[in-house]
Amino acid sequence: MKNNHTFKNRVLPLCLGLGLLASFPALAQDGKLLAKANTMADKVEPKVIEWRRDFHKYPELGNKETKTAEKIAKHLKSLGMEVQTGVAKTGVVGILKGGKPGPVVALRADIDGLPVTERANLPFASKEKSTYNGQDVGVMHACGHDTHIAMLLGTAEVLSSMKNDLKGTVKFIFQPAEEGSPVGEEGGAYLMVKEGVLEKGPKPEVIFGLHINSQTEVGKLKYRPGGTMASADIFRIKVKGKQVHGAYPWDGIDPIVVSAQIVNGLQTIVSRQTELTEDAAVVTVGSIHGGVRNNIIPEEVQMEGTIRTMSPETQKAIHEKIKLTATKIAESAGATAEVSIIPQTPVTYNDPALTERMLPVLQTIAGNDNVIHTKAVMGAEDFAFYQEKIPGLFVFVGGMQKGKKPEEVAPHHTPDFVIDESGMKLGVKTLTHLTLNYMEGKSKKVQ
């Protein structure tokens, strides 16, 4: 679930001025600085693992990450950074000003856990409990956000160690509530952008982020230019009929039968009305409720589901087709259908020019054979909100033990989710090298 809010006129970034990126050197480097970064990444790895285990043991839900935020802020301050707290409720922003002029680069990590009770047999497994939308739940870092925090803290330590040689400024964004806010609250990247995280203080011109993946082998990176992760919208349909005794259906209008027909009709939007060779899409009904007794046809049925698309054009078309399908099927039976669609997260869109510019960096860090052009995925990521404002690149870092197969390990958002911690060092190097390389390329271009 993502943040409940509306957004208007969302357009994938045109990235004006980013055409300059294509003319940058394919791999601008300061060899000594990058060598130092690698040495520091090796040195900081034990700390990264220690931090990750602490965050894993004590996870917090979205908009409630107070202790997590305190730990992050404390470490950033110890590195001599300017630190902002309370951003988008519990977010933390650190500013590292380099000793030389150059661009502002933003790096982002999400910090919230999930309402999942952990089953993994780890010495640092979470025992935490909380409430989520009125229900008592266990809390677990079941999507790897604990590793994201640790990797970005490690990156902060590496880059701070070379502050005097840094050709620009780094904005470290530790974002709450990526997995969604409690009902009735705003949060996540949407709220951070709304509060001006990309406008106030130094304004970054690009942003980099990463996500660990439990089903990608340690040592590998996955990337994709353009649409990488889907937009996510909620749809809700209220079908109204006429209540009647279950023995005499002809005297009423059965909203349950109408709803069943609507569910079937919705499936044809993707299977028969969307050009899937051009653009992937998903329409899923996730819940349906109606009636209280076996022999009463109810007056109303409510259903809700998710819409996933990879482009604004397909997104708009599917929204219109859901409304048309539901209302006309209901009308044909003498019922009515009220359709509401709540946009949540735009497409996670990797700027093609920035991706092309940074691909050699990824290949240098991990090796050509370990950098994989991946397929688009229908999961959503609110990193997309930053990418609507400035060019961004979001990559996946392997967290699966070598020798394992994806089908043998637990996927994200499950109680048995486990990450191989040896994969985090590559994450630190990735964020560090992307930052240094972008700064170096910009400074050379300016000269």
N, C-alpha and C positions, 0 to 999 in steps of 0.2 A: 504494500500500500504506500502511496505517495501523498504529498501534501494536498489538502483539500482547498482549492482556490480556483479562480478562473483566470484565463489569460486570453488576450485578444491580439489578432493580427500577428501571430507568431510566424516569423519567416526565418529560415535557416540563414546564418550569417553570410553576407556577401564578402565580408572581410576586405573592405576597401583599404587599399594601400598595401595589402598583404602580397600583392603581386611582386613586390620587391623581394619577398622571400625566395622566389624562384631563381632570382639572379644572384643570391648569396652563394658563396663557395659551398660545394656539396658537404664538406666536412671541415669547418673552420676549427682549428685546434691550437691551444697553447700546450704543447707536449708536457712541459714540466708541471703545469697546473693540473692537467688531467692525471698525470702519474701520482701527484700528491693526493688527488681526490680518491684514487683507487687504494692507495696505502691507508688513507684515513677511513675509507669504507670497511677495509679489512679490520682495522683497529677498533672501530665502533661496533662491529657486529655483536660481540657479547652483550653490550649495553642494549642494542636493539632487541635481542632475544629476551633479556631481562624485563625491558619495558613491556614488550608484547605480553609476556606471561602475567605481569601485574594487571594490565588492562583487561586481559582475558578473564582473570579470576574475579575482577570486580566490574562487570559491565553495567551500563546504565541505559535506559530507554531514551528515545528521542525527546528532546526538550527538557530532559532531567539529568543531563550529563555533568552535574556540578562538580563531583569529585574528580572525574576525568579531566574536566577543564582546568581545575586547580593544579593538577599534576603537570599538564601541558604548559600552562602559563609559568609555573615555577621554573621549569627547565629552560624555556625560552628566555626568561629574565636572567637566568644564570649564564646564558650565552651573551648577555649584554644587549639584547634586542629591545626595541620599543614594542611593548605588548598591549594589545587591546583585548579586554574581556567583556563578556555579556553581549557579544555580537549575535544577533538573531537568537536571543535568549541565553544560550550557553556556549556559543562559539568563541574561539580564540584566534586572534590574528597577530602574527609576529612580523616585524619589519627589520630586515637586515640590510643596512646600507653599506655597499662596497666602498673600497677606497678609491675607486676610479669611476669616471662618468660612464653611463651606459643605460640600457633599457631597464624597465621594471618587469620582472617575471613573477607570475603567481604560481604557487604550488598548492595543491589541495588534498586533504585527507578527510574522510568522514569518520565520526567518532562514536556513533550510537550502536547499541546492541539490539537484539530482537526478543520478542516475547516467546522464547523457546526454552524448554527445560533440557539442560545438557545431559547426554548419556555417555559421552566420550570418557574413557578411563585415563584421565590425565591428572597428574599431581596438582595442577593449577586449574582444574575444572571449576566452572562457576557454580556456586551454591546460592547465588543471589535470587531474591524474590522481589516482585513489584506488583503494581496493578496496571492494567492496560485496558482502557475503555471500560472501566468498571469491573474487570475480571482479575482475579488473582492469577499471576503467571510466574513462571521461572524466567530468568533473563540470561541470555547467552550471546556471545559474539559469534553468531552462526553464519556470518557472511564475510568474516575476515577483516572487519574494520579495526580490530585491535592491531592487526599487522600493519594496516595503513597508517595508523597513528605512529607506531614505532618506527616505520620506515621513514616517515616525514621528519620525525624527531632526529633520526640518524642523519638524514640529509641536512637538517639544520645545523647539526654539530659539525659535519664535514665542511659545509660552506662557511660557517663561522670561523673555522680554523684558517681559512684563506681570505678572510675579510679584506685585508689590505690590497690583495691582488684582484678582488672581485670587480668586474667591469659593469657595474650596475647595481640594482637593488632587487632583493627577493622578498616577496610577500607570501608568508606561510599562512594558509587558510585552513584552520581546523574546524570543520563544519558539523554541527549537530543535525539530527533528525533526517538523515538521508532516507531512512526506511519509512518515514512518515511521522507525522505529528499526532498527538491525541486528537480525537474528534473535537472540532470547534477551535483548534489552534492552528496558526500558521507556523511554518518552520522550514528547516533545510536550506538548500541553495536558493530557492525562491525568495525566502525571507532575507537571506544574506545579501542577495542582489538588490532587493527592494530597499534595504537599509543602507545601500551604497558601498558595499565592500569593494567594488571595482572602481568606485568614483572618489571616495574619500581617501585622503592621504595619498601616497604615491599610486598612480593609476597604471596598473599592468597593461601591457600591450598583447601578451599571450598568457595562456594558462596551461599547465601540464598536470595530469592526474593519472593514477593507475589503480588497478583493482587486482588483488590476488585471486587466483583461481585454483580451486581444489582438484580440478580434473585436467589441469595442464601441468606437465612435468616440470619439476624444478630445473632452472637454467634456461627456460624458454620464455620468449616474449611473443605476444600476439597483438596484431594491430590491424586496422582497416581504415582506409581513407573514406570520407563521406559518412553516410548513415551507418552507424556502428551498433547502437542499441536503440530499441524502439521507443516511440512516444507511448505514453500510457494514459488512457482516459477511462473514466467510470461511466457506464450508462445505467440508468434506472428506468424501468417501465412499470407503470401502474395500469393494470387492466381492470376496468369496471364493467360488471355485468348486472344481472338482476338475481337477487337471492331467492331461493325456492327450495322446497322439500326435495330431497334426492330421489324420491320415487316418482316425481312429476317434472322431469327436466324441461318438458315442452312449455311449461308455464313460466320459465325463467330464461335467463341468458347465462350460460355457464362460462365464467371467466377462466376456469382451469383448463377446459378444452381449448379455448381461444389462446391461452398462454402457451399450451403445448404446440399449437400451430405456429405461434410467433417464434418459439425457440427453433423449430425446424426451419422456418423461413429465414431466420437470421443466419443460419449456416450457409444458405445459398449466396449470401453477400460475398463471402470469400471464395467459395467453391465455384460459383457461376458468374459473378459480376465483377471480380477483381482480376486484373491481368497479372497473375502471380509470377510469370517469367520476368516481369519488369519490377515488381515491388511486392515484398512479403507483407502479410497482414494476418491478424488473428481477431476473431470475435468470439468471446467465451462467456456463457451465462454461468455465473458462479454461485448464485443463490436464488431460490424461488420459494415464496411463502404464500399460502392461501388456505382458508378453511380451518375449522376447529372440530368438526364432527363428521363421522362417516356418512351420515344420511342428510347432510345439509350442503347444498350447492351454495358457496359463499358469494358475496357481492363483489369481492375484490381480490385480486392476486397481485403481488409485487415481486418483481425480479430485478436483479442487478448483475452486471458483469463487467468485463474489461475489454477494451479495444486497444490493439497494438498495431502500429503502422510504422513505416520507414521513411515517409515523406509527407509534407503538409498537404499535397494534392490528394493523395490516397486517404489521408486522415479526414479531410473535409468531405470527400465523396462518401466514405463509409458512414460518417455521422448522418449525412442526408438520407442514405439508404436505410439505416436503422430506423429513423423516424418514419419514413415512407412505408417500410415493410410492416412495422408494428401497428401503425394507425390504420392502414388499409385492411390488414387481416382482421383486426378488431371490428372495423366498420362492416366488413362482409358478413359478420355474425351478429350484427346489431349491438355490439359492445363498443366501448371506447378505450383508447390507449393513450396515456400521457407519457411522453418520453422526455427525459432530461439527461443531458450529457455534461459531465464535469471534467474538463481538461485538467490533467495533473502534471505530466512531465513531457517536455518536447523530445524530439529525436536527439540522441547523443551524436553530434555531427563533428567528425574530425575534419578540420579544414584541409582540403587536398594539398594546397601549396605548402602548408606547414608540415603536414605528414611526409610529403616527398622530401622536404628540406631536412627533416629529422631522421628519416629512415636509415641513412648511413651511420648515424650516431648509435641507433639501436643495434645495428649489425656489428659495429665495432665493439660494443659492450658485451654482447651475448654470443657473437659469431653468426655468420650468415645463415648457417643451417638451423640455428636456434631462433631465428626471427621469422614468424609465420604470419602470412597474410590470411586472416581468419574470415569466416563467414559472419554476416550480421546475426545478431541474436535478438530475440523478442523480449528479453528482460529489459527493464528501464533503469536509468541512472540520472539522478537530478544534477549531475555535473553539466548536463545539457543547458541549464539556465545560464551558466557562465559563458558557454560557447555561443549563446545567442548574442552576447554583448561583445566578446572579443574572441579571436581565433584560439582554438584549443586543441590539444591532442590527448587522448585517453587511451591507455594501453593496458593489456592484461599481463600479469606476471605469474609464472608457474609456481604452484604451491603443492604439487602432488609428488610424493616420494618416487624417486627414480625406480623404474622397473615395474611400477604399478600400471594398471590399465584404468581408464576413466570409469568404466562400468564397475570397477572393484571398490571405488571409494565413494563416500557419501557426498552428495551434492550440497550446494549452499542452501541455507535456510532449513536445515534439518538437525535433529538432536545429536547425530553422530558425526557432524562436520568436523574435520581435522585438517590442519595445515602443517606441512613440513617446513619448519622454521629456517632451514638452510636456504630457502628460496628468497628470504627477505633481503639478503645482501645485494642481490641483483636489482631489487627494487630501489635500494638506496643509490646504487651506482647509476641506475636509469634516470632518476630524478636529478641527480647531481650533474651528470653529463649533459642532459638536455638543457639544463640551466646554463652551464658554463659554455656550451657550444653555441647556444642562441646568443648569449651576450658577446661572445668572441666574434661571431659572424656579423652582428650589428655594428660592433665597434670598427671592424675592418671596412664595412660598407660606408660608414660615416667618414672614415679617413679618406 
